[in-house]
Amino acid sequence: MIKVKLKIDGKRFSIPVPYTVLNLGSVIITSKLLNRIINKAINENGSKFNFPKIDRKDLKPFLQGLSKNSGLILVDTKLKDGTEVVVKL
């Protein structure tokens, strides 16, 4: 589970993101329908950029690697205004 902890203006927020949500998100991102919709929206604005096609088999080892490295801190940031962000596997 990915844990996102935020501290903004003295208030603390903790957002847990289970791996099942990440797997579901990867299924949605790699769908052909979503890719078509995104590219159509980009082309309507006149941009020459195309959203690349992502294969599910390419994301699967990445998601498995995340679950194997639990406890790893990905982001630990503290700003001058007191805002803190911590992302931990």
C-alpha positions, 0 to 999 in steps of 0.5 A: 500500500502506498501511503501519502502523508501531507501536512499543510498549515498545521493540518495533517492528511494521510491518503492510503492507496492500495495496490488493487487501486493501482492495478485497476488504474493501470487497466484503465490507462492502458485501454485502447478506448481511453487512448483514443479519447485522449488523442482525439482531445489533443488533436482538437486543440491543434497539437502535434503530440500524441499520447503514447500507447502503453501496454499492460505487460510493460506496467506489470513488472513495475507494479510488482516491484512496488509491492516487493519494496514496501517501506521505501520512502519515495518522496520526503519534502519540506517547504519553507512555508511548513508544507510537508509531503511524504510518499512511502511504499 
